[in-house]
Amino acid sequence: MEQYNVEQGRAGSRDFLVAELLEQAVHGSSLFDMIFCHAPKYQQALESTFNCLLPRASRIASDAYGGFKQTLLYFAASLARDELVDYLVKQGADVIKARTDHDEEVIESQDVGSFKRADIDRASRVYMRTSLPEPHGAQATKVSKNPFSGQDSTWTALHILAYAGQNATWLVEQLLDHGAALNGLPDHFHITGSPLHIVVQNDAFHLADSLVSPGADLNFTTLSCGHLTLSNPTTILDHVIASNARNSIARLRYLLGSPSMRDGLHLIVEPARQRSALHRAAAAHIDVEFHGTDAAEAAELHWADVDWSASREIMNEILRHFNGPEQLNAVETSTGLSPMHLAVLAGNEAAVSLLLDHGARSDVPSVGGQGATAADTALGIQMGGCL
């Protein structure tokens, strides 16, 4: 107790909040830690600890994904504290007292303590969320809030599993068996990525394989994935390229190199304008917006926002797989731009150089053969003209 108070900056104090101790107790309830500290008596130690703390607490709410509040049961489940989850499901709802006169923050919710049995499958709200223990009646088809939008309830259990980044592949089969949607639920506004989008962006490639095996859509399109929003719905390959992240290379090599992915992945990443992965890599910041967690509106990215070293590596990786003349010089269908056009317009000098090294032409006209070539566009920009 003294050590805990020291860590909280309250050395010499005997004051503490039960909710804070409960949070520490949940963290310390991993099977390894309990056996290490208590040997064969770990279960007894677990029960005595929570039998002591729960009756002294009123309402418990800890931060969950996206900053939402969660019940104690959800907190334990999200940390994979199996023994504690079992204890709470069996006893937790009955142990805690329904008190509101405690010196702790009272959450504006009807949830009291670890969880309410009647609310085990309640839909997500602003303040509280429940866990997903199917044997006790929960449904794997329910949705929770998308932490990147803050408002839309479009995330399924598979999205949350993907976001956790844990390679718990066995959970995928269980959730699918209980009716979870492999590609997420229908989203008419195209603002939610599929679980496969999320899991690849979190580098959990074994978990990604477990989504691909039962038939996840490799070319599922969405406007948003994480903090980035594009002008048209695009595939997972496009979003990985657009993220302009230093660790994108591992993700690209998984998408383009793994046997489970490469045969079904399309070069065209934006069907609406028939833009390819090369178009996206060349365009860099063009048509990309960033939406911070606390921002009211998305902000358009600019040249100075780009990590040009990472951008060069990404283009080089894409060119390892797509470097034929028809791919290098393909024009999209909106204004007839080639990858070279977009590289010039974006000020992407490294992409221009790499494309030329691989044999891309700079004399392909835009606008159905009637517009400026990439070379014309570059000259116009250099001279301060507007083409």
Buried (B, 14 or more C-beta within 10 A) or exposed (E): EEEEBEEBEEEEEEEBBBBEBBBBBBEBBBBEEBEEEEEEEBBEBBBEBBEEBBEBBBBBBBEBBBEBBBBBBBBBBBBBBEBBBBBBBEBBBEBBEEBEEBEBEEBEBEBBBBBBEEBBBBEBBEEBBBBBBBEBEBEBBBBBBBBBBBEBBBBBBBBBBBBBBBBBBEBBEEBBEBEBBBBBBEBEEBBBBBBBBBBBBBBBBEBBBBBBEEEBBBBBBBBBBBBBBBEBBBBBBBBBBBBBBEEBBBBBBBBBEBEBBEEEBEBBBBBEBBBBBBBBBBBBBBBBBBBEEEEEEBEEBEEEEBBBEBBBBBBBBBBEBBBEEEBBBBBBEBEBBBBBBBBBBBBBEBBBEBBBEBEBBBEBBBEEEEBBBBBBBBBBBEEEEEB
